[in-house]
Amino acid sequence: MAIWWPLFVIGIAYALCRFLLMLIPPSVPSIEVDTSDVLEDSSQNKDNSFIYIPRRGKTVQTDKVQCYEPATMKYLGYFPALTPEEVREHVEQARKAQKIWAKSSFKQRRQFLRILLKYIIEHQELICEVSSRDTGKTMVDASLGEIMTTCEKITWLLDEGEKWLKPEYRSSGRSMLHKRAKVEFYPLGVIGAIVSWNYPFHNVFNPMLAAVFSGNAAVIKVSEHASWSGCFYYRIIQSALAAVGAPENLVHIITGFAETGQALVSSVDKIIFVGSPGVGKMIMQKAAETLIPVTLELGGKDAFIVCEDVDLPTVVQVAVRAALQSSGQNCAGAERFYVHKDIYPEFVVQIVKVIKSISVGPPLSGRFDMGAICMQEHSEKLQNLVNEALNKGAEIAGRGSFGHLGEDAVDQFFPPTVLIKVDHTMKIMQEEAFGPILPIMMFSTDEEVIELANDSKYGLGCAVFSGNQKRAIQIASQLQCGVAAINDFASSYMCQSLPFGGVKHSGFGRFAGVEGLRACCLVKSVVEDRFWPYIKTKIPKPIQYPVSEIGFEFQESLVETLYGLSVWDRLRALVNVLKIISEYNPATNLMKKTR
């Protein structure tokens, strides 16, 4: 007792000191970011205070990316559509900066994250307002999808990022017991990202955080539909990098159209793409020219499955949130709803009641549950999907209502719509709608709903609800997708230790989590002597050059010694190995004759 008592006291004292240190906040400097041109109406002067009317039809790719508020059509300004030469210049600048940053310490990288986190927390309203103005989403949706997810990623990197980038020791196996095996992670160089418009803040920060923390540079092409917000968020990154003494040009935001994106793919060391399957295929084709790794997240047609034994009011609220997150402002939402026949009628009644209470209008007024659709003419596409389903026998069970909208902005809004009597012959059950449409289909058995959910070219995520958690897990385990939520929706993305990505036409590769962080690295396998210099690799004499006539016999016995299925077989083989070595005569290249 006398021996252990002092150790116990020391342990308690150490734990108490660690706890007290946790109560002391880290010293994190504040940064100043110019917001003069992004605050509401501050960018509206006599030169540009007009309603912007884009041309209808296919987007015309000019030398300028025009920016406007989808909810009001107020003109926000423009950014240059960079040429391939300009893109390559940006990448080259980033490459020079990366060589310096690769030598930075994790302490410096963590301070960069803390500065960002502090700014985000202190400027939530500003960040959400900028996102809302550029994409039409509401402030609440911006907070949920932009602020919380980004803060969670930063926090996970602060807590665990260094651990997962340190050398990881692995087993050395039977034949290499005298060796030490490990995996080392080195930055790739310049990580390129081409991101979508639906989460303009998080989609910029998500690849940037992983790239920079793992020692890389990042060049990110923002969507032509969300360039205004993306370029403002870039200022936050620049200020935080400057505050920790990072080299200039470590992170770049570039703007433009297809040509700009293609040039980026041709210039970087890895590309991360978030967008459509069609463009994803072109990205792969371009990346094949330089054989760079590719991560593709290409959307989905996520199934939302409701069994008969659920708490219906709770699930209805989650279902509506899931559907609206698949609206014109967001993605990662549910796009197909499968409800058990026993509760199908009541589910429809309750969900229609909620949908009818939803109001659609300009998001910054604060009176609306849904805002505008970001992409011009997308509401027309959504209506065409609804019409096609109606022509094949579907029915509209209910729709949300419009608020007071200006005449010039009507085309940018689409009411939440509940469709019943749908089936898989309808495009609404097969194509990614990217809109607030809830097609609800009935199922009878678990086997049937699994077959229905898997009947899709997409495979991003799913949500399964049941009063029996084992049943929900069993259903989800048989669904062909990369992300599953049990009795919840999209919860996996808030666990930033988990990888995110899909299968089939939803893409491949993963970002987020350990896998996403390490995907920004060159993964190098290293084997070294465990007991250097006392035990070194030495080739056994029977297989030294010139190889003896008994070389293969020696190898046979060695293989059985190491990998034989029984202990007795391995011992017998070991005896033969030792016998061959002891009796081998290198002068004659033969074993000694036994007397």
RAHU-V439635 format. One record per residue. SS is DSSP state (helix for helix, strand for strand, loop for the rest). PHI is phi in degrees with one decimal (none if undefined). Layout:
ss | phi
SS | PHI
SS | PHI
This chain:
ss | phi
loop | none
helix | -63.5
helix | -78.1
helix | -80.9
helix | -60.1
helix | -62.0
helix | -64.8
helix | -63.1
helix | -64.2
helix | -62.6
helix | -61.9
helix | -63.0
helix | -63.7
helix | -63.6
helix | -62.8
helix | -66.0
helix | -64.3
helix | -61.1
helix | -64.6
helix | -65.8
helix | -64.6
helix | -63.7
loop | -76.7
loop | -89.7
loop | -67.3
loop | -68.0
loop | -80.9
loop | -124.5
loop | -70.7
loop | -88.7
loop | -121.7
loop | -105.4
loop | -125.5
loop | -67.3
loop | -117.0
loop | -62.1
loop | -106.6
loop | -118.9
loop | -68.4
loop | -50.7
loop | 70.4
loop | -71.5
loop | -92.4
loop | -97.4
loop | -120.7
loop | -64.5
loop | -85.6
loop | -133.8
loop | -82.2
loop | -143.5
strand | -82.3
loop | -87.9
loop | -120.6
loop | -70.0
loop | -67.3
loop | -81.3
loop | 96.1
loop | -62.3
loop | -58.3
loop | -84.7
loop | -90.4
loop | -107.8
loop | -88.8
strand | -133.9
strand | -100.9
strand | -82.4
strand | -121.5
strand | -153.3
loop | -79.8
loop | -65.6
loop | -76.8
loop | -120.4
loop | 64.8
strand | -65.9
strand | -76.3
strand | -105.0
strand | 128.4
strand | -145.9
strand | -132.5
strand | -72.1
loop | -88.5
loop | -68.5
loop | -81.0
helix | -54.8
helix | -64.0
helix | -66.9
helix | -62.4
helix | -62.1
helix | -65.5
helix | -61.1
helix | -65.0
helix | -65.0
helix | -62.5
helix | -64.3
helix | -65.1
helix | -65.6
helix | -67.0
helix | -63.1
helix | -62.3
helix | -79.4
helix | -65.5
loop | -57.6
loop | -91.5
loop | -69.9
loop | -88.5
helix | -65.5
helix | -61.4
helix | -66.9
helix | -67.2
helix | -65.5
helix | -63.1
helix | -57.6
helix | -65.6
helix | -64.3
helix | -63.2
helix | -61.9
helix | -60.4
helix | -61.5
helix | -63.9
helix | -61.3
helix | -62.7
helix | -79.5
loop | -129.5
helix | -58.6
helix | -63.0
helix | -61.8
helix | -61.2
helix | -68.1
helix | -66.2
helix | -62.3
helix | -62.5
helix | -64.2
helix | -65.1
helix | -85.2
helix | -120.9
loop | 90.7
loop | -76.5
loop | -78.1
helix | -65.1
helix | -64.9
helix | -63.1
helix | -65.5
helix | -65.1
helix | -66.0
helix | -90.1
helix | -105.2
helix | -74.6
helix | -63.1
helix | -64.8
helix | -69.4
helix | -61.8
helix | -64.7
helix | -65.0
helix | -61.0
helix | -62.5
helix | -64.4
helix | -63.7
helix | -63.1
helix | -78.2
helix | -128.0
helix | -55.6
helix | -62.5
helix | -57.1
helix | -82.9
helix | -104.3
loop | -75.8
loop | -54.0
strand | -112.9
strand | -83.5
strand | -121.2
loop | -66.9
loop | -94.3
loop | 82.8
loop | -73.7
loop | -78.8
loop | -122.2
loop | -59.6
loop | -84.1
strand | -112.0
strand | -115.9
strand | -110.6
strand | -150.9
strand | -115.1
strand | -114.2
strand | -121.9
strand | -118.8
strand | -61.7
loop | -75.1
loop | 137.1
strand | -112.7
strand | -92.2
strand | -99.3
strand | -137.9
strand | -117.9
loop | -116.5
loop | -86.1
loop | -90.5
loop | -68.9
loop | -128.6
helix | -61.0
helix | -79.1
helix | -66.5
helix | -67.2
helix | -80.5
helix | -72.7
helix | -57.9
helix | -70.6
helix | -64.4
helix | -62.0
helix | -65.2
helix | -64.8
helix | -68.3
helix | -66.2
loop | -89.5
loop | 93.4
loop | -98.5
strand | -96.3
strand | -138.5
strand | -124.4
strand | -119.0
strand | -92.6
loop | -85.9
loop | -65.2
loop | -64.2
loop | -89.7
loop | -145.6
helix | -76.4
helix | -63.4
helix | -69.8
helix | -59.0
helix | -72.5
helix | -71.7
helix | -60.9
helix | -61.6
helix | -62.7
helix | -62.5
helix | -63.3
helix | -59.4
helix | -64.4
helix | -68.4
helix | -64.1
helix | -63.1
helix | -66.7
loop | -103.9
loop | 74.6
loop | -71.4
loop | -65.6
loop | -63.4
loop | 70.8
loop | -68.9
strand | -124.3
strand | -128.8
strand | -112.9
strand | -119.7
loop | -124.5
loop | 154.0
loop | -116.1
helix | -60.0
helix | -60.7
helix | -63.8
helix | -64.1
helix | -62.2
helix | -65.9
helix | -65.4
helix | -59.0
helix | -75.3
helix | -111.6
loop | -96.5
loop | -98.6
strand | -161.9
strand | -126.0
strand | -114.1
strand | -125.2
strand | -121.7
loop | 176.1
loop | -92.9
helix | -59.4
helix | -60.3
helix | -70.2
helix | -57.9
helix | -64.8
helix | -67.8
helix | -61.5
helix | -59.7
helix | -61.8
helix | -69.0
helix | -66.2
helix | -64.1
helix | -65.2
helix | -113.3
loop | 54.4
loop | -95.8
strand | -67.4
strand | -132.7
strand | -116.6
strand | -120.4
strand | -118.8
loop | -116.2
loop | 81.5
loop | -164.0
loop | -135.4
strand | -61.4
strand | -88.6
strand | -119.6
strand | -106.2
strand | -122.3
loop | -81.1
loop | -77.5
loop | -105.2
loop | -97.9
loop | -82.1
helix | -59.4
helix | -56.6
helix | -65.9
helix | -66.0
helix | -60.9
helix | -62.1
helix | -65.2
helix | -62.7
helix | -65.7
helix | -60.7
helix | -63.3
helix | -68.5
helix | -73.0
loop | -74.1
loop | -102.2
loop | -82.1
loop | -70.1
loop | -98.1
loop | -127.6
loop | -138.6
loop | 78.7
loop | -97.2
strand | -78.0
strand | -124.9
strand | -137.6
strand | -117.1
strand | -118.8
strand | -122.9
strand | -61.5
helix | -58.6
helix | -68.7
helix | -118.5
helix | -54.5
helix | -59.3
helix | -69.9
helix | -59.7
helix | -62.6
helix | -59.1
helix | -69.4
helix | -72.5
helix | -64.2
helix | -59.7
helix | -68.3
helix | -61.9
helix | -65.8
loop | -85.5
loop | -83.6
strand | -111.3
strand | -113.1
loop | -179.2
loop | -55.7
helix | -66.9
helix | -76.2
helix | -71.9
loop | 82.3
loop | -103.9
loop | -124.2
loop | -83.6
strand | -135.0
loop | -107.7
loop | -85.4
loop | -88.3
loop | -68.1
loop | -86.1
loop | -62.1
loop | 70.0
helix | -69.2
helix | -62.1
helix | -66.8
helix | -63.1
helix | -62.7
helix | -65.3
helix | -64.7
helix | -64.0
helix | -64.4
helix | -62.4
helix | -62.8
helix | -66.9
helix | -63.0
helix | -65.7
loop | -98.5
loop | 113.1
loop | -72.3
strand | -133.1
strand | -87.8
strand | -87.6
strand | 176.6
strand | -139.7
loop | -77.1
strand | -114.1
strand | -88.7
loop | -85.9
loop | -79.2
loop | -116.7
loop | -72.4
helix | -59.8
helix | -73.2
helix | -110.2
helix | -56.1
helix | -67.9
helix | -91.7
loop | -123.8
loop | -143.7
loop | -76.0
loop | -56.2
strand | -132.5
strand | -101.2
strand | -111.6
strand | -121.6
loop | 57.1
loop | -95.4
loop | -148.8
loop | -80.2
loop | -81.7
loop | -90.6
helix | -60.4
helix | -63.2
helix | -97.9
loop | -123.2
loop | -99.0
loop | -68.7
loop | -81.3
loop | 56.5
loop | -157.0
loop | -80.2
strand | -115.2
strand | -114.7
strand | -83.0
strand | -113.3
strand | -120.1
strand | -92.9
strand | -137.1
loop | -109.6
loop | -128.8
helix | -63.9
helix | -61.5
helix | -66.2
helix | -71.2
helix | -63.8
helix | -64.1
helix | -65.4
helix | -63.5
helix | -81.6
loop | -82.6
loop | -157.9
loop | -77.0
strand | -95.6
strand | -162.2
loop | -87.3
strand | -139.4
strand | -157.3
strand | -135.6
strand | -126.2
strand | -118.1
loop | -157.7
loop | -69.0
loop | -104.9
helix | -62.1
helix | -61.5
helix | -64.5
helix | -62.6
helix | -64.2
helix | -63.1
helix | -65.3
helix | -61.3
helix | -66.1
loop | -100.9
loop | -90.8
loop | -85.8
loop | -155.6
loop | -95.1
strand | -138.2
strand | -133.6
strand | -120.6
strand | -102.6
loop | 52.5
loop | -165.0
loop | -134.6
loop | 58.4
helix | -69.5
helix | -63.2
helix | -72.3
helix | -81.3
loop | -96.5
loop | -73.5
loop | -77.7
loop | -94.8
loop | -74.4
strand | -128.0
loop | 163.7
loop | -128.9
strand | -130.1
strand | 54.5
loop | -75.5
loop | -84.3
strand | 106.9
strand | -156.1
loop | 80.4
loop | -136.1
strand | -118.0
loop | 72.9
helix | 68.1
helix | -60.4
helix | -62.9
helix | -67.4
helix | -66.4
helix | -71.5
loop | -67.9
loop | -87.8
strand | -123.0
strand | -80.0
strand | -93.2
strand | -115.9
strand | -89.8
strand | -129.5
strand | -123.2
strand | -137.8
strand | -67.9
loop | -74.3
loop | -118.0
loop | -59.7
loop | -99.1
loop | -78.0
loop | -123.2
loop | -123.3
loop | -67.3
loop | -139.6
loop | -74.0
loop | -56.7
helix | -58.2
helix | -61.6
helix | -114.9
loop | -74.5
loop | -76.7
loop | -72.2
loop | -64.2
loop | -76.2
loop | -67.5
loop | -98.9
helix | -59.5
helix | -69.8
helix | -61.2
helix | -60.5
helix | -64.1
helix | -57.8
helix | -67.1
helix | -63.7
helix | -61.2
helix | -68.3
helix | -59.7
helix | -82.1
helix | -125.5
loop | -57.2
loop | -75.9
loop | -116.8
helix | -61.8
helix | -66.4
helix | -62.5
helix | -67.7
helix | -67.2
helix | -61.9
helix | -66.9
helix | -62.3
helix | -58.9
helix | -66.8
helix | -60.2
helix | -64.9
helix | -64.0
helix | -61.2
helix | -65.7
helix | -70.8
helix | -99.1
strand | -74.5
strand | -114.6
loop | -62.5
loop | -67.7
loop | -99.6
loop | 63.0
strand | -136.7
strand | -74.0
loop | -64.0
loop | -71.8
loop | -79.4
loop | -84.1
